[in-house]
Amino acid sequence: MMTHMWVYNGALDAEAKVLTLNTEGPSFAGDGKQAKYRDQITIKSKDERVLTSQVRQDDGTWKRFMTATYRRVK
């Protein structure tokens, strides 16, 4: 838990398969700075989705720090 309110903005790609959400919040480095984050939810099928979370590095590249796969159990 934290006191920061994470406000996201984003868009769905043209094929309606990838939802990209952007936000800004406290750096996980604990340096008191703000960082840019990006979450992408990819729809693989009606029964599977993949969430990836990334943080923007000082050089402008994105570093993935989490991946989660969600599968429907039948």
CHARMM internal coordinates of N, CA and C (Angstrom, degrees):
IC EDIT
DIST 1 N 1 CA 1.4408
DIST 1 CA 1 C 1.5244
ANGL 1 N 1 CA 1 C 108.68
DIST 1 C 2 N 1.3206
ANGL 1 CA 1 C 2 N 113.66
DIHE 1 N 1 CA 1 C 2 N 147.79
DIST 2 N 2 CA 1.4586
ANGL 1 C 2 N 2 CA 119.69
DIHE 1 CA 1 C 2 N 2 CA 175.05
DIST 2 CA 2 C 1.5084
ANGL 2 N 2 CA 2 C 108.79
DIHE 1 C 2 N 2 CA 2 C -152.28
DIST 2 C 3 N 1.2915
ANGL 2 CA 2 C 3 N 116.32
DIHE 2 N 2 CA 2 C 3 N 166.41
DIST 3 N 3 CA 1.4589
ANGL 2 C 3 N 3 CA 120.70
DIHE 2 CA 2 C 3 N 3 CA -178.08
DIST 3 CA 3 C 1.5225
ANGL 3 N 3 CA 3 C 112.91
DIHE 2 C 3 N 3 CA 3 C -86.65
DIST 3 C 4 N 1.3157
ANGL 3 CA 3 C 4 N 118.34
DIHE 3 N 3 CA 3 C 4 N -9.10
DIST 4 N 4 CA 1.4661
ANGL 3 C 4 N 4 CA 121.15
DIHE 3 CA 3 C 4 N 4 CA -178.29
DIST 4 CA 4 C 1.5299
ANGL 4 N 4 CA 4 C 111.03
DIHE 3 C 4 N 4 CA 4 C -72.93
DIST 4 C 5 N 1.3323
ANGL 4 CA 4 C 5 N 116.85
DIHE 4 N 4 CA 4 C 5 N 132.32
DIST 5 N 5 CA 1.4652
ANGL 4 C 5 N 5 CA 122.46
DIHE 4 CA 4 C 5 N 5 CA 175.01
DIST 5 CA 5 C 1.5286
ANGL 5 N 5 CA 5 C 107.80
DIHE 4 C 5 N 5 CA 5 C -90.27
DIST 5 C 6 N 1.3334
ANGL 5 CA 5 C 6 N 116.21
DIHE 5 N 5 CA 5 C 6 N 114.75
DIST 6 N 6 CA 1.4572
ANGL 5 C 6 N 6 CA 121.66
DIHE 5 CA 5 C 6 N 6 CA -179.94
DIST 6 CA 6 C 1.5270
ANGL 6 N 6 CA 6 C 108.56
DIHE 5 C 6 N 6 CA 6 C -85.15
DIST 6 C 7 N 1.3357
ANGL 6 CA 6 C 7 N 116.49
DIHE 6 N 6 CA 6 C 7 N 111.48
DIST 7 N 7 CA 1.4634
ANGL 6 C 7 N 7 CA 122.17
DIHE 6 CA 6 C 7 N 7 CA 179.57
DIST 7 CA 7 C 1.5234
ANGL 7 N 7 CA 7 C 107.49
DIHE 6 C 7 N 7 CA 7 C -105.33
DIST 7 C 8 N 1.3150
ANGL 7 CA 7 C 8 N 116.13
DIHE 7 N 7 CA 7 C 8 N 121.05
DIST 8 N 8 CA 1.4673
ANGL 7 C 8 N 8 CA 121.78
DIHE 7 CA 7 C 8 N 8 CA -176.84
DIST 8 CA 8 C 1.5194
ANGL 8 N 8 CA 8 C 110.62
DIHE 7 C 8 N 8 CA 8 C -105.74
DIST 8 C 9 N 1.3284
ANGL 8 CA 8 C 9 N 116.24
DIHE 8 N 8 CA 8 C 9 N 148.41
DIST 9 N 9 CA 1.4579
ANGL 8 C 9 N 9 CA 122.35
DIHE 8 CA 8 C 9 N 9 CA 165.88
DIST 9 CA 9 C 1.5168
ANGL 9 N 9 CA 9 C 106.45
DIHE 8 C 9 N 9 CA 9 C -133.48
DIST 9 C 10 N 1.3047
ANGL 9 CA 9 C 10 N 115.93
DIHE 9 N 9 CA 9 C 10 N 151.63
DIST 10 N 10 CA 1.4547
ANGL 9 C 10 N 10 CA 116.77
DIHE 9 CA 9 C 10 N 10 CA -176.82
DIST 10 CA 10 C 1.5014
ANGL 10 N 10 CA 10 C 113.08
DIHE 9 C 10 N 10 CA 10 C -172.29
DIST 10 C 11 N 1.3174
ANGL 10 CA 10 C 11 N 113.88
DIHE 10 N 10 CA 10 C 11 N -172.54
DIST 11 N 11 CA 1.4626
ANGL 10 C 11 N 11 CA 120.84
DIHE 10 CA 10 C 11 N 11 CA -177.07
DIST 11 CA 11 C 1.5136
ANGL 11 N 11 CA 11 C 110.03
DIHE 10 C 11 N 11 CA 11 C -154.43
DIST 11 C 12 N 1.3125
ANGL 11 CA 11 C 12 N 114.57
DIHE 11 N 11 CA 11 C 12 N 153.11
DIST 12 N 12 CA 1.4599
ANGL 11 C 12 N 12 CA 123.25
DIHE 11 CA 11 C 12 N 12 CA 174.91
DIST 12 CA 12 C 1.5194
ANGL 12 N 12 CA 12 C 108.05
DIHE 11 C 12 N 12 CA 12 C -95.55
DIST 12 C 13 N 1.3296
ANGL 12 CA 12 C 13 N 117.40
DIHE 12 N 12 CA 12 C 13 N 137.15
DIST 13 N 13 CA 1.4684
ANGL 12 C 13 N 13 CA 119.94
DIHE 12 CA 12 C 13 N 13 CA -178.75
DIST 13 CA 13 C 1.5360
ANGL 13 N 13 CA 13 C 110.44
DIHE 12 C 13 N 13 CA 13 C -68.60
DIST 13 C 14 N 1.3198
ANGL 13 CA 13 C 14 N 115.10
DIHE 13 N 13 CA 13 C 14 N 170.58
DIST 14 N 14 CA 1.4681
ANGL 13 C 14 N 14 CA 121.34
DIHE 13 CA 13 C 14 N 14 CA -174.55
DIST 14 CA 14 C 1.5302
ANGL 14 N 14 CA 14 C 113.07
DIHE 13 C 14 N 14 CA 14 C -61.00
DIST 14 C 15 N 1.3264
ANGL 14 CA 14 C 15 N 117.67
DIHE 14 N 14 CA 14 C 15 N -29.85
DIST 15 N 15 CA 1.4668
ANGL 14 C 15 N 15 CA 121.44
DIHE 14 CA 14 C 15 N 15 CA -179.78
DIST 15 CA 15 C 1.5267
ANGL 15 N 15 CA 15 C 112.57
DIHE 14 C 15 N 15 CA 15 C -88.96
DIST 15 C 16 N 1.3361
ANGL 15 CA 15 C 16 N 116.74
DIHE 15 N 15 CA 15 C 16 N 0.53
DIST 16 N 16 CA 1.4694
ANGL 15 C 16 N 16 CA 123.08
DIHE 15 CA 15 C 16 N 16 CA -178.94
DIST 16 CA 16 C 1.5309
ANGL 16 N 16 CA 16 C 112.08
DIHE 15 C 16 N 16 CA 16 C 58.10
DIST 16 C 17 N 1.3270
ANGL 16 CA 16 C 17 N 115.37
DIHE 16 N 16 CA 16 C 17 N 38.30
DIST 17 N 17 CA 1.4672
ANGL 16 C 17 N 17 CA 120.96
DIHE 16 CA 16 C 17 N 17 CA -179.64
DIST 17 CA 17 C 1.5318
ANGL 17 N 17 CA 17 C 112.79
DIHE 16 C 17 N 17 CA 17 C -114.21
DIST 17 C 18 N 1.3446
ANGL 17 CA 17 C 18 N 117.95
DIHE 17 N 17 CA 17 C 18 N -23.95
DIST 18 N 18 CA 1.4639
ANGL 17 C 18 N 18 CA 120.95
DIHE 17 CA 17 C 18 N 18 CA -176.76
DIST 18 CA 18 C 1.5358
ANGL 18 N 18 CA 18 C 109.35
DIHE 17 C 18 N 18 CA 18 C -129.26
DIST 18 C 19 N 1.3314
ANGL 18 CA 18 C 19 N 115.24
DIHE 18 N 18 CA 18 C 19 N 121.77
DIST 19 N 19 CA 1.4574
ANGL 18 C 19 N 19 CA 121.85
DIHE 18 CA 18 C 19 N 19 CA 174.40
DIST 19 CA 19 C 1.5218
ANGL 19 N 19 CA 19 C 106.99
DIHE 18 C 19 N 19 CA 19 C -102.47
DIST 19 C 20 N 1.3362
ANGL 19 CA 19 C 20 N 117.07
DIHE 19 N 19 CA 19 C 20 N 118.53
DIST 20 N 20 CA 1.4540
ANGL 19 C 20 N 20 CA 122.20
DIHE 19 CA 19 C 20 N 20 CA 179.25
DIST 20 CA 20 C 1.5223
ANGL 20 N 20 CA 20 C 108.60
DIHE 19 C 20 N 20 CA 20 C -106.04
DIST 20 C 21 N 1.3322
ANGL 20 CA 20 C 21 N 116.04
DIHE 20 N 20 CA 20 C 21 N 124.95
DIST 21 N 21 CA 1.4576
ANGL 20 C 21 N 21 CA 122.70
DIHE 20 CA 20 C 21 N 21 CA -178.89
DIST 21 CA 21 C 1.5252
ANGL 21 N 21 CA 21 C 109.10
DIHE 20 C 21 N 21 CA 21 C -119.87
DIST 21 C 22 N 1.3234
ANGL 21 CA 21 C 22 N 116.44
DIHE 21 N 21 CA 21 C 22 N 128.20
DIST 22 N 22 CA 1.4614
ANGL 21 C 22 N 22 CA 122.42
DIHE 21 CA 21 C 22 N 22 CA -179.95
DIST 22 CA 22 C 1.5194
ANGL 22 N 22 CA 22 C 109.82
DIHE 21 C 22 N 22 CA 22 C -112.91
DIST 22 C 23 N 1.3348
ANGL 22 CA 22 C 23 N 115.79
DIHE 22 N 22 CA 22 C 23 N 145.77
DIST 23 N 23 CA 1.4610
ANGL 22 C 23 N 23 CA 120.96
DIHE 22 CA 22 C 23 N 23 CA 178.05
DIST 23 CA 23 C 1.5160
ANGL 23 N 23 CA 23 C 109.01
DIHE 22 C 23 N 23 CA 23 C -155.58
DIST 23 C 24 N 1.3082
ANGL 23 CA 23 C 24 N 115.44
DIHE 23 N 23 CA 23 C 24 N 172.33
DIST 24 N 24 CA 1.4578
ANGL 23 C 24 N 24 CA 122.02
DIHE 23 CA 23 C 24 N 24 CA 175.60
DIST 24 CA 24 C 1.5167
ANGL 24 N 24 CA 24 C 107.90
DIHE 23 C 24 N 24 CA 24 C -134.51
DIST 24 C 25 N 1.3236
ANGL 24 CA 24 C 25 N 115.90
DIHE 24 N 24 CA 24 C 25 N 141.13
DIST 25 N 25 CA 1.4511
ANGL 24 C 25 N 25 CA 119.54
DIHE 24 CA 24 C 25 N 25 CA -179.08
DIST 25 CA 25 C 1.5107
ANGL 25 N 25 CA 25 C 111.38
DIHE 24 C 25 N 25 CA 25 C -165.34
DIST 25 C 26 N 1.3282
ANGL 25 CA 25 C 26 N 115.83
DIHE 25 N 25 CA 25 C 26 N -174.10
DIST 26 N 26 CA 1.4680
ANGL 25 C 26 N 26 CA 120.17
DIHE 25 CA 25 C 26 N 26 CA -178.02
DIST 26 CA 26 C 1.5280
ANGL 26 N 26 CA 26 C 111.68
DIHE 25 C 26 N 26 CA 26 C -59.11
DIST 26 C 27 N 1.3179
ANGL 26 CA 26 C 27 N 115.20
DIHE 26 N 26 CA 26 C 27 N 137.57
DIST 27 N 27 CA 1.4591
ANGL 26 C 27 N 27 CA 120.63
DIHE 26 CA 26 C 27 N 27 CA 176.27
DIST 27 CA 27 C 1.5138
ANGL 27 N 27 CA 27 C 109.66
DIHE 26 C 27 N 27 CA 27 C -65.43
DIST 27 C 28 N 1.3149
ANGL 27 CA 27 C 28 N 116.74
DIHE 27 N 27 CA 27 C 28 N 135.11
DIST 28 N 28 CA 1.4572
ANGL 27 C 28 N 28 CA 120.82
DIHE 27 CA 27 C 28 N 28 CA 177.75
DIST 28 CA 28 C 1.5274
ANGL 28 N 28 CA 28 C 111.41
DIHE 27 C 28 N 28 CA 28 C -73.18
DIST 28 C 29 N 1.3471
ANGL 28 CA 28 C 29 N 116.68
DIHE 28 N 28 CA 28 C 29 N -6.28
DIST 29 N 29 CA 1.4610
ANGL 28 C 29 N 29 CA 120.81
DIHE 28 CA 28 C 29 N 29 CA 177.89
DIST 29 CA 29 C 1.5264
ANGL 29 N 29 CA 29 C 111.35
DIHE 28 C 29 N 29 CA 29 C -74.05
DIST 29 C 30 N 1.3440
ANGL 29 CA 29 C 30 N 117.03
DIHE 29 N 29 CA 29 C 30 N -12.30
DIST 30 N 30 CA 1.4599
ANGL 29 C 30 N 30 CA 120.32
DIHE 29 CA 29 C 30 N 30 CA 179.18
DIST 30 CA 30 C 1.5146
ANGL 30 N 30 CA 30 C 113.96
DIHE 29 C 30 N 30 CA 30 C 73.94
DIST 30 C 31 N 1.3446
ANGL 30 CA 30 C 31 N 116.60
DIHE 30 N 30 CA 30 C 31 N 21.97
DIST 31 N 31 CA 1.4629
ANGL 30 C 31 N 31 CA 120.64
DIHE 30 CA 30 C 31 N 31 CA -177.49
DIST 31 CA 31 C 1.5317
ANGL 31 N 31 CA 31 C 113.31
DIHE 30 C 31 N 31 CA 31 C -94.25
DIST 31 C 32 N 1.3368
ANGL 31 CA 31 C 32 N 117.22
DIHE 31 N 31 CA 31 C 32 N 4.70
DIST 32 N 32 CA 1.4574
ANGL 31 C 32 N 32 CA 121.20
DIHE 31 CA 31 C 32 N 32 CA 179.29
DIST 32 CA 32 C 1.5151
ANGL 32 N 32 CA 32 C 114.52
DIHE 31 C 32 N 32 CA 32 C 80.97
DIST 32 C 33 N 1.3236
ANGL 32 CA 32 C 33 N 117.90
DIHE 32 N 32 CA 32 C 33 N -0.61
DIST 33 N 33 CA 1.4611
ANGL 32 C 33 N 33 CA 122.26
DIHE 32 CA 32 C 33 N 33 CA -179.66
DIST 33 CA 33 C 1.5260
ANGL 33 N 33 CA 33 C 110.88
DIHE 32 C 33 N 33 CA 33 C -89.50
DIST 33 C 34 N 1.3352
ANGL 33 CA 33 C 34 N 115.07
DIHE 33 N 33 CA 33 C 34 N 168.34
DIST 34 N 34 CA 1.4527
ANGL 33 C 34 N 34 CA 122.11
DIHE 33 CA 33 C 34 N 34 CA 173.56
DIST 34 CA 34 C 1.5273
ANGL 34 N 34 CA 34 C 108.36
DIHE 33 C 34 N 34 CA 34 C -95.76
DIST 34 C 35 N 1.3266
ANGL 34 CA 34 C 35 N 116.44
DIHE 34 N 34 CA 34 C 35 N 151.42
DIST 35 N 35 CA 1.4656
ANGL 34 C 35 N 35 CA 121.71
DIHE 34 CA 34 C 35 N 35 CA 178.34
DIST 35 CA 35 C 1.5220
ANGL 35 N 35 CA 35 C 108.84
DIHE 34 C 35 N 35 CA 35 C -135.08
DIST 35 C 36 N 1.3246
ANGL 35 CA 35 C 36 N 115.69
DIHE 35 N 35 CA 35 C 36 N 157.72
DIST 36 N 36 CA 1.4690
ANGL 35 C 36 N 36 CA 121.68
DIHE 35 CA 35 C 36 N 36 CA 175.95
DIST 36 CA 36 C 1.5229
ANGL 36 N 36 CA 36 C 108.20
DIHE 35 C 36 N 36 CA 36 C -96.76
DIST 36 C 37 N 1.3300
ANGL 36 CA 36 C 37 N 115.18
DIHE 36 N 36 CA 36 C 37 N 137.83
DIST 37 N 37 CA 1.4563
ANGL 36 C 37 N 37 CA 121.95
DIHE 36 CA 36 C 37 N 37 CA -179.11
DIST 37 CA 37 C 1.5241
ANGL 37 N 37 CA 37 C 109.35
DIHE 36 C 37 N 37 CA 37 C -127.29
DIST 37 C 38 N 1.3288
ANGL 37 CA 37 C 38 N 114.97
DIHE 37 N 37 CA 37 C 38 N 153.83
DIST 38 N 38 CA 1.4716
ANGL 37 C 38 N 38 CA 121.00
DIHE 37 CA 37 C 38 N 38 CA 178.05
DIST 38 CA 38 C 1.5210
ANGL 38 N 38 CA 38 C 108.32
DIHE 37 C 38 N 38 CA 38 C -140.25
DIST 38 C 39 N 1.3211
ANGL 38 CA 38 C 39 N 115.38
DIHE 38 N 38 CA 38 C 39 N 127.04
DIST 39 N 39 CA 1.4614
ANGL 38 C 39 N 39 CA 122.02
DIHE 38 CA 38 C 39 N 39 CA 172.74
DIST 39 CA 39 C 1.5194
ANGL 39 N 39 CA 39 C 107.62
DIHE 38 C 39 N 39 CA 39 C -111.41
DIST 39 C 40 N 1.3247
ANGL 39 CA 39 C 40 N 115.85
DIHE 39 N 39 CA 39 C 40 N 137.03
DIST 40 N 40 CA 1.4642
ANGL 39 C 40 N 40 CA 120.51
DIHE 39 CA 39 C 40 N 40 CA 176.23
DIST 40 CA 40 C 1.5186
ANGL 40 N 40 CA 40 C 108.68
DIHE 39 C 40 N 40 CA 40 C -126.72
DIST 40 C 41 N 1.3198
ANGL 40 CA 40 C 41 N 115.08
DIHE 40 N 40 CA 40 C 41 N 127.46
DIST 41 N 41 CA 1.4604
ANGL 40 C 41 N 41 CA 121.73
DIHE 40 CA 40 C 41 N 41 CA 175.82
DIST 41 CA 41 C 1.5184
ANGL 41 N 41 CA 41 C 106.68
DIHE 40 C 41 N 41 CA 41 C -108.42
DIST 41 C 42 N 1.3307
ANGL 41 CA 41 C 42 N 116.12
DIHE 41 N 41 CA 41 C 42 N 116.80
DIST 42 N 42 CA 1.4583
ANGL 41 C 42 N 42 CA 122.40
DIHE 41 CA 41 C 42 N 42 CA -179.02
DIST 42 CA 42 C 1.5160
ANGL 42 N 42 CA 42 C 108.77
DIHE 41 C 42 N 42 CA 42 C -107.06
DIST 42 C 43 N 1.3267
ANGL 42 CA 42 C 43 N 116.15
DIHE 42 N 42 CA 42 C 43 N 125.77
DIST 43 N 43 CA 1.4588
ANGL 42 C 43 N 43 CA 121.86
DIHE 42 CA 42 C 43 N 43 CA 177.65
DIST 43 CA 43 C 1.5194
ANGL 43 N 43 CA 43 C 107.73
DIHE 42 C 43 N 43 CA 43 C -88.24
DIST 43 C 44 N 1.3171
ANGL 43 CA 43 C 44 N 116.17
DIHE 43 N 43 CA 43 C 44 N 108.05
DIST 44 N 44 CA 1.4629
ANGL 43 C 44 N 44 CA 122.02
DIHE 43 CA 43 C 44 N 44 CA -179.54
DIST 44 CA 44 C 1.5249
ANGL 44 N 44 CA 44 C 111.11
DIHE 43 C 44 N 44 CA 44 C -82.86
DIST 44 C 45 N 1.3264
ANGL 44 CA 44 C 45 N 116.30
DIHE 44 N 44 CA 44 C 45 N -38.88
DIST 45 N 45 CA 1.4642
ANGL 44 C 45 N 45 CA 122.48
DIHE 44 CA 44 C 45 N 45 CA 178.54
DIST 45 CA 45 C 1.5292
ANGL 45 N 45 CA 45 C 106.99
DIHE 44 C 45 N 45 CA 45 C -162.12
DIST 45 C 46 N 1.3391
ANGL 45 CA 45 C 46 N 116.61
DIHE 45 N 45 CA 45 C 46 N -178.50
DIST 46 N 46 CA 1.4665
ANGL 45 C 46 N 46 CA 118.56
DIHE 45 CA 45 C 46 N 46 CA 178.59
DIST 46 CA 46 C 1.5226
ANGL 46 N 46 CA 46 C 111.66
DIHE 45 C 46 N 46 CA 46 C -67.43
DIST 46 C 47 N 1.3266
ANGL 46 CA 46 C 47 N 116.76
DIHE 46 N 46 CA 46 C 47 N -13.98
DIST 47 N 47 CA 1.4590
ANGL 46 C 47 N 47 CA 121.43
DIHE 46 CA 46 C 47 N 47 CA -177.76
DIST 47 CA 47 C 1.5282
ANGL 47 N 47 CA 47 C 114.17
DIHE 46 C 47 N 47 CA 47 C -114.61
DIST 47 C 48 N 1.3258
ANGL 47 CA 47 C 48 N 118.34
DIHE 47 N 47 CA 47 C 48 N 2.22
DIST 48 N 48 CA 1.4641
ANGL 47 C 48 N 48 CA 119.48
DIHE 47 CA 47 C 48 N 48 CA -176.72
DIST 48 CA 48 C 1.5291
ANGL 48 N 48 CA 48 C 111.70
DIHE 47 C 48 N 48 CA 48 C -144.61
DIST 48 C 49 N 1.3346
ANGL 48 CA 48 C 49 N 114.68
DIHE 48 N 48 CA 48 C 49 N 135.35
DIST 49 N 49 CA 1.4580
ANGL 48 C 49 N 49 CA 122.63
DIHE 48 CA 48 C 49 N 49 CA 174.88
DIST 49 CA 49 C 1.5263
ANGL 49 N 49 CA 49 C 108.61
DIHE 48 C 49 N 49 CA 49 C -135.29
DIST 49 C 50 N 1.3358
ANGL 49 CA 49 C 50 N 115.72
DIHE 49 N 49 CA 49 C 50 N 149.65
DIST 50 N 50 CA 1.4600
ANGL 49 C 50 N 50 CA 120.84
DIHE 49 CA 49 C 50 N 50 CA 178.56
DIST 50 CA 50 C 1.5271
ANGL 50 N 50 CA 50 C 108.16
DIHE 49 C 50 N 50 CA 50 C -125.44
DIST 50 C 51 N 1.3263
ANGL 50 CA 50 C 51 N 115.50
DIHE 50 N 50 CA 50 C 51 N 128.15
DIST 51 N 51 CA 1.4605
ANGL 50 C 51 N 51 CA 122.49
DIHE 50 CA 50 C 51 N 51 CA 176.16
DIST 51 CA 51 C 1.5196
ANGL 51 N 51 CA 51 C 108.37
DIHE 50 C 51 N 51 CA 51 C -107.11
DIST 51 C 52 N 1.3283
ANGL 51 CA 51 C 52 N 116.61
DIHE 51 N 51 CA 51 C 52 N 127.60
DIST 52 N 52 CA 1.4593
ANGL 51 C 52 N 52 CA 120.78
DIHE 51 CA 51 C 52 N 52 CA 172.51
DIST 52 CA 52 C 1.5240
ANGL 52 N 52 CA 52 C 108.09
DIHE 51 C 52 N 52 CA 52 C -122.05
DIST 52 C 53 N 1.3275
ANGL 52 CA 52 C 53 N 116.01
DIHE 52 N 52 CA 52 C 53 N 138.29
DIST 53 N 53 CA 1.4595
ANGL 52 C 53 N 53 CA 122.00
DIHE 52 CA 52 C 53 N 53 CA 177.85
DIST 53 CA 53 C 1.5164
ANGL 53 N 53 CA 53 C 108.22
DIHE 52 C 53 N 53 CA 53 C -118.28
DIST 53 C 54 N 1.3406
ANGL 53 CA 53 C 54 N 114.65
DIHE 53 N 53 CA 53 C 54 N 137.00
DIST 54 N 54 CA 1.4570
ANGL 53 C 54 N 54 CA 120.85
DIHE 53 CA 53 C 54 N 54 CA -176.66
DIST 54 CA 54 C 1.5257
ANGL 54 N 54 CA 54 C 110.31
DIHE 53 C 54 N 54 CA 54 C -135.85
DIST 54 C 55 N 1.3253
ANGL 54 CA 54 C 55 N 115.96
DIHE 54 N 54 CA 54 C 55 N 155.04
DIST 55 N 55 CA 1.4587
ANGL 54 C 55 N 55 CA 122.30
DIHE 54 CA 54 C 55 N 55 CA 174.88
DIST 55 CA 55 C 1.5252
ANGL 55 N 55 CA 55 C 107.68
DIHE 54 C 55 N 55 CA 55 C -123.73
DIST 55 C 56 N 1.3135
ANGL 55 CA 55 C 56 N 115.75
DIHE 55 N 55 CA 55 C 56 N 141.97
DIST 56 N 56 CA 1.4646
ANGL 55 C 56 N 56 CA 119.99
DIHE 55 CA 55 C 56 N 56 CA -179.53
DIST 56 CA 56 C 1.5218
ANGL 56 N 56 CA 56 C 109.94
DIHE 55 C 56 N 56 CA 56 C -80.70
DIST 56 C 57 N 1.3221
ANGL 56 CA 56 C 57 N 115.62
DIHE 56 N 56 CA 56 C 57 N 130.88
DIST 57 N 57 CA 1.4578
ANGL 56 C 57 N 57 CA 122.73
DIHE 56 CA 56 C 57 N 57 CA -179.87
DIST 57 CA 57 C 1.5336
ANGL 57 N 57 CA 57 C 110.42
DIHE 56 C 57 N 57 CA 57 C -86.60
DIST 57 C 58 N 1.3218
ANGL 57 CA 57 C 58 N 116.79
DIHE 57 N 57 CA 57 C 58 N 166.25
DIST 58 N 58 CA 1.4698
ANGL 57 C 58 N 58 CA 121.83
DIHE 57 CA 57 C 58 N 58 CA 179.69
DIST 58 CA 58 C 1.5224
ANGL 58 N 58 CA 58 C 112.88
DIHE 57 C 58 N 58 CA 58 C -58.82
DIST 58 C 59 N 1.3456
ANGL 58 CA 58 C 59 N 117.10
DIHE 58 N 58 CA 58 C 59 N -29.54
DIST 59 N 59 CA 1.4685
ANGL 58 C 59 N 59 CA 119.97
DIHE 58 CA 58 C 59 N 59 CA -179.68
DIST 59 CA 59 C 1.5298
ANGL 59 N 59 CA 59 C 113.13
DIHE 58 C 59 N 59 CA 59 C -85.49
DIST 59 C 60 N 1.3445
ANGL 59 CA 59 C 60 N 117.20
DIHE 59 N 59 CA 59 C 60 N 3.96
DIST 60 N 60 CA 1.4636
ANGL 59 C 60 N 60 CA 121.69
DIHE 59 CA 59 C 60 N 60 CA 177.46
DIST 60 CA 60 C 1.5131
ANGL 60 N 60 CA 60 C 114.95
DIHE 59 C 60 N 60 CA 60 C 92.93
DIST 60 C 61 N 1.3202
ANGL 60 CA 60 C 61 N 118.01
DIHE 60 N 60 CA 60 C 61 N -7.75
DIST 61 N 61 CA 1.4626
ANGL 60 C 61 N 61 CA 120.55
DIHE 60 CA 60 C 61 N 61 CA 178.02
DIST 61 CA 61 C 1.5273
ANGL 61 N 61 CA 61 C 110.00
DIHE 60 C 61 N 61 CA 61 C -82.19
DIST 61 C 62 N 1.3232
ANGL 61 CA 61 C 62 N 115.42
DIHE 61 N 61 CA 61 C 62 N 162.33
DIST 62 N 62 CA 1.4670
ANGL 61 C 62 N 62 CA 121.25
DIHE 61 CA 61 C 62 N 62 CA 178.33
DIST 62 CA 62 C 1.5171
ANGL 62 N 62 CA 62 C 109.27
DIHE 61 C 62 N 62 CA 62 C -104.43
DIST 62 C 63 N 1.3397
ANGL 62 CA 62 C 63 N 116.27
DIHE 62 N 62 CA 62 C 63 N 134.86
DIST 63 N 63 CA 1.4615
ANGL 62 C 63 N 63 CA 121.92
DIHE 62 CA 62 C 63 N 63 CA 178.53
DIST 63 CA 63 C 1.5254
ANGL 63 N 63 CA 63 C 108.89
DIHE 62 C 63 N 63 CA 63 C -113.87
DIST 63 C 64 N 1.3248
ANGL 63 CA 63 C 64 N 115.28
DIHE 63 N 63 CA 63 C 64 N 120.18
DIST 64 N 64 CA 1.4613
ANGL 63 C 64 N 64 CA 119.99
DIHE 63 CA 63 C 64 N 64 CA 178.42
DIST 64 CA 64 C 1.5228
ANGL 64 N 64 CA 64 C 109.35
DIHE 63 C 64 N 64 CA 64 C -73.98
DIST 64 C 65 N 1.3309
ANGL 64 CA 64 C 65 N 116.28
DIHE 64 N 64 CA 64 C 65 N 132.06
DIST 65 N 65 CA 1.4584
ANGL 64 C 65 N 65 CA 119.85
DIHE 64 CA 64 C 65 N 65 CA 177.83
DIST 65 CA 65 C 1.5191
ANGL 65 N 65 CA 65 C 112.73
DIHE 64 C 65 N 65 CA 65 C -121.94
DIST 65 C 66 N 1.3236
ANGL 65 CA 65 C 66 N 117.35
DIHE 65 N 65 CA 65 C 66 N -5.02
DIST 66 N 66 CA 1.4602
ANGL 65 C 66 N 66 CA 119.41
DIHE 65 CA 65 C 66 N 66 CA 178.38
DIST 66 CA 66 C 1.5264
ANGL 66 N 66 CA 66 C 110.18
DIHE 65 C 66 N 66 CA 66 C -156.92
DIST 66 C 67 N 1.3127
ANGL 66 CA 66 C 67 N 116.03
DIHE 66 N 66 CA 66 C 67 N 141.54
DIST 67 N 67 CA 1.4652
ANGL 66 C 67 N 67 CA 122.92
DIHE 66 CA 66 C 67 N 67 CA 170.98
DIST 67 CA 67 C 1.5258
ANGL 67 N 67 CA 67 C 107.24
DIHE 66 C 67 N 67 CA 67 C -137.14
DIST 67 C 68 N 1.3203
ANGL 67 CA 67 C 68 N 115.70
DIHE 67 N 67 CA 67 C 68 N 133.34
DIST 68 N 68 CA 1.4680
ANGL 67 C 68 N 68 CA 120.56
DIHE 67 CA 67 C 68 N 68 CA 176.54
DIST 68 CA 68 C 1.5166
ANGL 68 N 68 CA 68 C 108.46
DIHE 67 C 68 N 68 CA 68 C -132.80
DIST 68 C 69 N 1.3136
ANGL 68 CA 68 C 69 N 116.68
DIHE 68 N 68 CA 68 C 69 N 134.25
DIST 69 N 69 CA 1.4611
ANGL 68 C 69 N 69 CA 122.13
DIHE 68 CA 68 C 69 N 69 CA 176.78
DIST 69 CA 69 C 1.5190
ANGL 69 N 69 CA 69 C 108.30
DIHE 68 C 69 N 69 CA 69 C -109.92
DIST 69 C 70 N 1.3210
ANGL 69 CA 69 C 70 N 115.36
DIHE 69 N 69 CA 69 C 70 N 128.75
DIST 70 N 70 CA 1.4629
ANGL 69 C 70 N 70 CA 122.14
DIHE 69 CA 69 C 70 N 70 CA -180.00
DIST 70 CA 70 C 1.5207
ANGL 70 N 70 CA 70 C 108.57
DIHE 69 C 70 N 70 CA 70 C -111.28
DIST 70 C 71 N 1.3358
ANGL 70 CA 70 C 71 N 116.92
DIHE 70 N 70 CA 70 C 71 N 124.12
DIST 71 N 71 CA 1.4638
ANGL 70 C 71 N 71 CA 121.50
DIHE 70 CA 70 C 71 N 71 CA 179.01
DIST 71 CA 71 C 1.5186
ANGL 71 N 71 CA 71 C 110.01
DIHE 70 C 71 N 71 CA 71 C -126.17
DIST 71 C 72 N 1.3256
ANGL 71 CA 71 C 72 N 114.91
DIHE 71 N 71 CA 71 C 72 N 136.11
DIST 72 N 72 CA 1.4586
ANGL 71 C 72 N 72 CA 120.84
DIHE 71 CA 71 C 72 N 72 CA 176.64
DIST 72 CA 72 C 1.5312
ANGL 72 N 72 CA 72 C 108.68
DIHE 71 C 72 N 72 CA 72 C -74.00
DIST 72 C 73 N 1.3125
ANGL 72 CA 72 C 73 N 116.35
DIHE 72 N 72 CA 72 C 73 N 133.12
DIST 73 N 73 CA 1.4668
ANGL 72 C 73 N 73 CA 121.73
DIHE 72 CA 72 C 73 N 73 CA 176.62
DIST 73 CA 73 C 1.5195
ANGL 73 N 73 CA 73 C 107.23
DIHE 72 C 73 N 73 CA 73 C -94.92
DIST 73 C 74 N 1.3079
ANGL 73 CA 73 C 74 N 114.67
DIHE 73 N 73 CA 73 C 74 N 127.52
DIST 74 N 74 CA 1.4756
ANGL 73 C 74 N 74 CA 119.29
DIHE 73 CA 73 C 74 N 74 CA -178.25
DIST 74 CA 74 C 1.4970
ANGL 74 N 74 CA 74 C 111.05
DIHE 73 C 74 N 74 CA 74 C -100.18
END
COOR INIT
IC SEED 1 N 1 CA 1 C
IC BUILD
